[in-house]
Amino acid sequence: MAKITAVIDIGSNSARMAIFEKTSHFGFHLLYETKSKVRISESSYQNQGYLQEIPMQRAINALSDFLFIAKIHKARKILCVATSALRDAPNKAYFLALARKIGLNIKIIDGDKEAYYGALAALNLLPYQEGITIDIGGGSTECALIQNNKIIDKISLNLGTIRLKELFFDKSDYKGAREFVLEHLSKLPKHFKHKRIFGIGGTARALSKSIQKQINYPLDTLHAFEYNFDTYQDFFKTLYTSNQKDLLKYNIKEDRLDSIQGGALIFHLALENFGAECVVTSGVGVREGVFLHDLLRHNNGIFPPNFNPSLRSIKDRFINNPHKSKTTKILLSRLIKTLNYEYLEPFYKHILIAAELCDIGIALNFYEKNHHGSYFVFNTLNYALTHKDRLLIATLIKFNNKKIPQNLEFKELLPPFETLNILNFLLSLSDILSYHKNPKTLEISCKDCGFETIITLKNPTHTLEEKLKKLSIPNLFKLDIC
């Protein structure tokens, strides 16, 4: 596979491009992303699905710009897919010919394939392996059922935001829109039921952004943001029954005003149909799915067990001393297994990731390595982890070999202070010990003495012993250096 790949997705409402760079066999990161609101389906639903001349030319102009940007980024492979608007258009061959003239080959995918790509992205890049995906586009809505880490079933419905806008909302026919949506949702298979829903696409992201602003959510990131569906049902209904001019006060962006009402209506009624309880926002979708289908073509579309592509990419790009990183992780694993504390089990994977990445800030500046490392982690370790997971790992790196303050920022999203303090102590201890001349010979033993655990360390060097004496030790622990 090419090191740099551009993926273009032509939807009814927008054309989008994402450019990905591989850093190793399965490691990758997003290099660039852009979109253009070409609205290729404009007026088509009023004209038997025929694409109109002005929207087509608008789309070709945007795609030409995309190709130039891909060339700047030295993309060796360009994958371009088109969805509902083109697959429904009787004159699609004409548009495909226009695209070939600018050097772009477009693959029109059917609804099942579109649902598959969205589900593939959610399955690999969100922190859960079960649920239902829903991707509401301008012309269609795709859903997929995921169970036991597999895509079980897929369906595409002729429901979309622009379709509803032109057929109903432009005529103020809310009742007709609702009946139209319910009629199409009745085609969903009976087994499409799940408490967890993965919201893919512009509608789901716009709703999540609005909810984050309502609750003053402390983190500025959408991918993997979660909320309770029942809490916001009335809010969704308010959106699709209000006058369009009133939507700005609900933190809906101007470029979404003419499509959010249809999207909110579909989203609300579909989630009721699914029996939804929790909504997980997906910042990834068809583009990432197309890329992953290519990347994982010899791996059944799934990353190896316990593999995180963003973790791999961070290690590939920012760790200058892989041996030290690995040593810190091994020592920490030994320490935790020696302690045998069951309550640390839920945090085991998080603290091991923190051990591997605790030095990545050096790539920017040694003296502020904790600060830079924490920022790197929270803003780049963005796949297959919850917001709480990412924040915990970033916090441990920020206070590695430092005392955690009581008035910690974002503490409502973190474990209890006592637990956090113990995790920080174990990481800091392992980081210090990783500089031992021969870590394999370092003897670590633990003894439970009622109200405290004594950790005995034999044969540390003089320099390490000095560092260990400066370590902030929780009340439950005592270091015995001999």
N, C-alpha and C positions, 0 to 999 in steps of 0.2 A: 504494500500500500504506500502511496506517496506520503512524504513527510508532511506536506501542507495540502489540505483538501478544503475546497470551498463547496458549500452546499446551499443551493437556492431553492426556496419554496415559494411557488406562485399560488397564492390563495385568492379567494373572491374579493377580499378587502385590501390586503397588503401583499407585497412581494418582499421577502426577507432573505438575507444572506448571512450565513455564519461561516467563518474560516477557522479551521482547527489545525493545530500543530501537534504531531506525534513527538513524544520525547523518548519513548522506548517502545517495547513490543505492544503493550496495551496502555501505556501512560499517554495522556494527551491533555491539552488545555485549549480554551477558546482564545484565538488570536485577534479576532475582529468580528464585529457584528453590525449590521445596518438593516434598515427597512425603508420602504417607500410605500405610501398609501396610494397605490395606483388605482384601486377600486375598479379592477378589470371587469367586474360583473355589473357595473353601473348601467341601469336601464335594461339589462338583459332579461330580467324576469318579467318585464312588461312587454318583451318582444320575443316570446317563445324561446328564450334561452340564447338567442343570437348575441354574440359579442358585438359591441358598437365600435365604430371607427376611432373616436377620440380616446376612449379608455384603452383600446388596444395599442394605440401609438404611445400613450402615456406609459404603458407597461414596457413596451420595447425600449423607450428612452431610459427607463430605470434599469432595465436588464443590461443595457449597453454600459451604463455607469458601473454596475456590479462587476461586469467582466473586466473593466479597467482596474477597479479596486483589487480584484483577485490577482491580476497580473502584477500590481505593485507589491502584493504580499507573496509573490512567487509561488502561487498555488499551482501544483503540478497536475491536480485532478479537480475537475468541476462536475458535481452531480446536481442536476436540476430536475425537480419534480413539480408537477402542477396538479391541483386537486379539483374540487367541485365545479368551479366556474368553467374550466376548460373541458372537463369530461362531459359536462352537460350541453356544451355548445355545439350546435349543428355546423358552425363554421370554424371549428377548432383547427382544421387543416390549414386554413389561411393564416392563422396566427402562428402556427408552428413553422410555416414557411418564412414568415417575417423574422422569427427568432433565428432560423438557420442562416439567414443573410448576415446577421451580426456575429455568427460563429457560435451559437448556443443551441445544443440539442436538448430538447425538453422531453421528459418522460411523463406522460399522463398516467397517474395511478388511480386505481379504483378505490372505492370507499373502504373495502376490507384492508387493502394495503396501507391506506392512510391511517386507519385505526391501529394496525399492527405497528407502524413506525412510532406513533405516539406512545403506545403501550411499552414498546421496547425501550424507549428513552426513560419512561417512568420506572420500569422494572430495574434497570441498571443504575440509575442516577438519583433515585429517591431512597430513603432509608427503610422502606417497607416492601415486602414481597407478596402482599395480598391486597386486593381492592378492585375498584372499578375506575377506569379512566373515562373522562368525558372531555372532548375537545370540540368546542363550539366555534365554527368558522362562519364565514359570510354566507355560504350556500348550503353547507351540510354540517351535521354533528356526528362525530365518531365516538364510539364507546368500545371498551374492551374489558373483559373479565380476567383478572389475574389471580391465580390460586397456586399455592405451593411453589412459588418462584417460576411459574409458567403462565404463558398467555393461553387461556382456555378457549375463549370465544371472542368474536368481534362482530360489530354491526355498524352500518352507516345509515343515517336517516337524512332525508331531504329537509332538514331544519337548519336554518342559518340566520344570522342577524340581518344581513342585507336583504335576504329573501323576505323576512318578516317585515322589515322596514318598508320595502316597496309595495308589498301586497296588502299590508294592514296598518302599520303605525303611521305611514304618511297620510292615511285616510282616517286616522283617529279611531280605528276599528279594533279596540282592545279585545272585545268579546270574540271577534272572528279570529284574532291572533291566538287567543287562549285555546279555542276549539281546534284550530289547526295544529297547535303543538300537542295537545292531548291525543288527537287522532294519530299522529305519527309516533308518539311515545307508546301507544298501544301495541306497536309492532315489536317492542323490545321483548326478547325471550323471558320467560318467567324466572329463569335461574339467574338473571342479572339482578342479584340482590347482594348488598354488602354494606357494612357500617362505615367503611372507609372509602372515600372518593378522592381520586387524584384529579384536580382541576388543571387542565392543560389549555393553553391558548390565551388570546387577548382578553376575552370576557372574564375568565377565571382570575387572571392577574389583576385586571381593573377592579374587580370586586374585592380582592384581597388587599390591594393598596388602600382602598377606601376604608376597609375595616381596620387596617393598621393605624391609619390616621385617627379614626374614631377613638381607639383605645390607647393612643399614644404609645404604640408598640416601641420598645426601646432599641430594637435592632433594625438597621436599614438594609434589609435583604428580604427577598420574596421567596426564592426557591426553598421549599420544605416548610414554609410558614403554615401553621395549622390553626384551625378554629372549629368551634362547635356549630354545626349546621342549624340546630334548632334555635340558637341564640339570635341568628341573623335572618330568619325566614321573613319576619315582618319588614326588615330593611330591604330585602330583595323585592318584595311586593310593592314597597313604596317607590322603588326605582321605576318599575315598569307601569305603574299607574299614575305617575306624576307627569306634569307638563315638562317637556324637554328643557325649557329655559330654567327650570328649577333644579336641574341635576347638578349644576356646578357646586351648590352648597353641600352636596354629599361627597365632595372631593373626587368627582368624576372629571377626567381631563377633557378638554374641548374636542380633541380628535376622536373621542369615544362617545360623544353625546348622541350622535345619530344611530349608533349601533348597540349601545349598552342596554336599552330597554328590551329589545328582542332577546339579547343574550341573557339578561337577568331572568326573563320569563322562562326560557328554555332550561336554564340552570336550575331554577327553583323547582319547576315541575318535574324535571328529570330526577333530581335528588330525592324528592318525595317518593317517586316511583321506586328508586333503588333501596329505600329504607335507610338513608344516610344518617350518620351521627357525627362523623368527623370529616372535615375537608382538609386535604393536604395540597397546598399550592405547588404546581410544577413550573419551574422556570425553563424546562426543556420540553421539546415536543417533536414534531415531524422532522425538522432539520437534524437534530441530534440522533433521532432514530435512523434516518438515512445513513448518517455517518457511522453509527454503531453497527448497522447491518453490514456495512462494508468492512469495518474494523474487525468484527467478530464472526466473519463468514466461515471460519474454520473452527469455531468454538460454540456452535449451536446458539449464537446470539446472546450468550451470557458470559460475563467475566468469571474467571476462576474463583472458587470459594475464598472468602475473606480478602478479596482484592478490591482496592479502592483506586480508581484511575487518577483522581486528583491528588491523593497521597503519593502515588508513584510519580506523578508529574512534578510535584514539589520537590521530592527527593532528587529527581533527575536534574532539576534546574538550580536548586539552591543549597544543597548539602555539599560542602567542600571536603568534608572528611567522613566518608561513608563508614570507615572502620570504627571511628569513635562513636558515631551514631548507633551502629549495631551493638557495640559494647555496652553502651548505656542501656539500651533496650534489654539485652541479655541479663545484665546485673539487676535491673528492676524486676524482671520476671522471676529471677532467683529469689529476690528479697520478698516479693509478694507470696510466692509459694512456700517460703520458709515460715512466714508469718501465719499463713493459713487462715486469714480473716475472711469469713464468708461475706461479710457486708461490703467488702471491696470488689466482689465479683461483678456487680453491674458496671463498675468503672474500669474494669481490667483493660479492655481494648483502648479506651480513651487515654489512659495513663501511658500505655505502651506507645501510642502514636506520639504523645507529648515527648516521650523519651527520645524517639527517633528524630523529632523535629526541634528539640530545644536549642539547637545551635544555628538554625537557618538564618537568624537575624544577622549573623556575621557577614553574610553575603552583601549587606548594605553598610553596616558599621558595627565594629566590635563593641564599642563602649555603650551603645544603646541596643545591644543584640536582643535583649528580652522584649523591649518595646517593639522593635521592628519585627521580631519573630512572631509575636502575638498578632500583630496586624496582618502579616503575611498569611498566617494560619487561618484566621477567621475569614479573610477575604479570598482565599484560594482553595481552602479545603472544603469545597462547596458541594461535592457529590456524595450521595449515599449516607449522609449524616443529618441528624436533626439539628435545629438551631441550638438546642441545649448541649448537644454533643460538641459542636464546633466551639461554642462559648467556653465550655469546660476545658477543652484542650488548649485554647488560646489563653485562658486565665492561668493555667498551670505553667505555661511557658513564660508568661509575663512576670510571674513571681518566683520563677525558678531561682533558688539560692537567696531568696528574699522573704521577708515576713509579710504575710497576707494581711492587709488592713481590715479592720472590723467593718468600716463603712464602704464595702466593696461595691463597685458599679455593677449593675445588672444582677444583684444577688438574688432577686426573685426568680431568676432562671437557672440558678446554680444549686448544687447540693448544699446541705447544711454546712455551716462554717467549720464545725469540728471535723467533718468528713473531708472537706476541702483542705483543711490544714494538714491532715494526715497524708493525703495524696501528694500535696506539695512537698512535705518532708521526705517522703519516699523517693520522689523524683529528684529532689535536690541531692539527697544522699547518693543515689545511683550516678548522678551526673559527676559528683566529686570523685567517686570511686572509679569512674571510667578512666581516670588519669593515672591509675595504679600501673606500675611498670609491668606487672604480669597479673591482670585481673583474674585469670583462671586459678591462680594459687591463693587468691584472697579468700580467707575463711569467714563465712557469715553464719552466725547461729542466733537463734532467738529463744528466750526463756520467759514464760509467762509467770510473773511473780505477783499474782493477785491484782493490784490496781495499776500495774505498769508492765510493759514488755521490755525486757532488756535485750538489745541487739549488740552482740559481741562481734567486734571486728579485729582480726588478728593480722599482724604484719603490714599495716598501712605505712607508707613512706612518711618522712618527716613533714614534707610540704602538705601532704594530704591530711595528716593529723592536725596541722594548724588550721586548715580549712574546716575540718570536721568540728573543731571546738567552737567555731563561729556560727555553726548551723543552728537555726531556730528549731527547737525540738518540742513537739507537742507534749502535754502533760502525761499522756498515756505511755510515753516511751522514755527510754534511757539508753544512752550509748556507752558501751564498755569497750574502750580501745586498749588493746594489749599486744 
